[in-house]
C-alpha cells in the first residue's frame, strides 16, 4: 500500500509493479481481497495475516504503547468474510488498549505491531491466536478464524508516558482476552 491510491508488488520474475486505483475505496477493497486470497491459498493458517489498508503517520507502535482503536470483526466463513460478530465503528467509545498487556487476543497483539496513527490494517487471525477451542458463547464458535479491520485513532508511545500523566490501562476481570471495549481507564491528556 502506498499513498495516493497506489499499491506495489513483485511479480513472478521479482519485477516491481505498481497499480493505481481510481479511489481509496477501490485500493482498500483490493488489499482486503489480497489478504483473503493469501489465507485461502495457505495449507494451514498458523500465524496472523496482516495487510495494510492505509499506512498512517508517525512512528510505528511497539509493545507498551497505548492505543485507541476503531474496529470491526467478522467470522471467516466459506473462504471469505462471514457475519460481523463485533464492532465499535458506529459507537462513541473506541477500544483502549496497551500493546503487550495481554488484555486482547494474541492475534491483535501481534497484528497491530508497527501500525501508525491513522493507519488501517486488515488482520486474519487463526483460532490458536484468537479464542481457540472455547470460542465465545453466543458470538464466536469454537475454532473460528477471525477477520478484523482495525484503525489506530490515537497513540501514546510508552516512552512518552510518565507516571500518572500518561494513559493508563487497568486490568479487567475476564475469562478470555477480548477486543471488546471494556471499562479500562484512559486518563485525559
Secondary structure, 3 states (H helix, E strand, C coil): CECCCEEEEECCCCCEEEEECCCHHHHHHHHHHHHHHHHHHCCCCCCCEEEEEECCECCCCCCCCEEEEEEEEEEEECCEEEEEEEECCCCCCCEEEECCCCCCCHHHHHHCCCCCECCEEEEEECHHHCCCCCCECCCECCCCCEEEEEEEEEEECHHHCCHHHCCCCCCCCCCCCCCCCCCCCCCCC
